[in-house]
Amino acid sequence: MYYDEGRAAERLARGVPPHEALDTTSAQAWVTFDADVRTLPWVGRPSTLARRPPLALLLCHPDGRTREAALDSVRDAPELRPLVVLRCADWAGPVRERARTLLAKVPGPELVPLAALILRLAGRAQGGFAHALLESSLREGPAADVEVLMAHPDRATRRFAHRIAVGRQLLSPMRLAVIATTEGDVTLQDLCAEAALARLREGAEPALLDRLLAARSPRVRSAGVTALRAAGRHGEAEPYLADRSAAVRACARYVLRQAGVDPLPLYRDLCSDPSAHPGAAAGLGECGERADAGTLWTLTGHPLAAVRVQAVTGLRALDAVSYERMRPLLEDPAPAVVRGATLALLPDADRFEEHWLRACLAPDRPRAAQVAAQRLLRERHRRSGRPAG
């Protein structure tokens, strides 16, 4: 059903029931409704209102005494509990206290549908009461209530429920690992990966760590690689030296060094077969020596774009970028290589001829070349103190 939130208060004033006037499952719809009621013509144009204002309107009435009196009738209207939650954060003390007395009598499982609204109001000056009530209910109540909210479409609600679930240890170690490796929310990835590793330290099955190591998220893989040290599996960090993520590569080097293994010779070996290990070029730059720059410059001409990109990254990390040798890569057929070369050449932006950069902005030039020219022009003008127009 389509709801026009901006007109919900007016529609309800004309007698439309709440479930038809607004989306009663939406926390924001209730917040908007509460604010919009204040704009209704309570005096001066009585014909625009129903003869007897509905309870929902009275609960949001501009006059505090009216709001307070209306709360006495909410016991028989559980569908209006969202407005009780709003009144728990009311600016008027008497209204607030009466609403809190009512909400405190609501059974814990019946607070679950109100969770998104409660959490949205928690940031208000008087929003802490309902939040504490919900948190206490979820920490002490049925696990099923927490499970429901873990799948809630509202991100803040989902995060809140996961924190409760982790704190109560409602999730098995493997389920924590699955959430960490499949959840798109970075906050939940970190939360569940950390909890899974804690359970691993307590003796969870080793397959848990294997799941984290296979995660798509670099943050989760980093946590998994670092945990190899505590698990006594230092040698398994070696494949991650060439990971596509710089953070994961750094963790792999740390774990190997803790076992007395120098990663530099390993990187040099990996770069002898760069097609199989593109990330090794970046890693070589991150821990290599100046003499390794020759290898990286050679790899900037490799037929595989992924190798060329990582070689440019390695040269930047090694602080071995040469303007003359890097400039041709701005015309590389791979956009990722052009982006990497642009980043490497920004410190030398003032060495580019402006007419050449502007020529690169022509519509017939590749999109990556146009973007590179724009970035270099902006940096060039920033250094000279001129506008980039």
Secondary structure, DSSP 4 states (H G I P E B T S, - for coil): ----GGGHHHHHHTT--HHHHS-TT-HHHHHHHHHHHTTS--SS-GGGS-SS--HHHHTT-SSHHHHHHHGGGGGG-GGGHHHHHHHHT-SSHHHHHHHHHHHHTS-GGGGGGGHHHHHHHTTSTT-HHHHHHHHHHHHHS-HHHHHHHHT-SSHHHHHHHHHHHHHTT-S-HHHHHHHHHH-S-HHHHHHHHHHHHHHHHTT--THHHHHHHT-SSHHHHHHHHHHHHHTT-GGGGGGGGG-SSHHHHHHHHHHHHHTT--HHHHHHHHTTSTTT-THHHHHHHHH--GGGHHHHHHHTT-SSHHHHHHHHHHHHHTT---HHHHGGGGG-SSHHHHHHHHHHHGGGGGGS-HHHHHHTTSTTS-HHHHHHHHHHHHHHHHHHT----
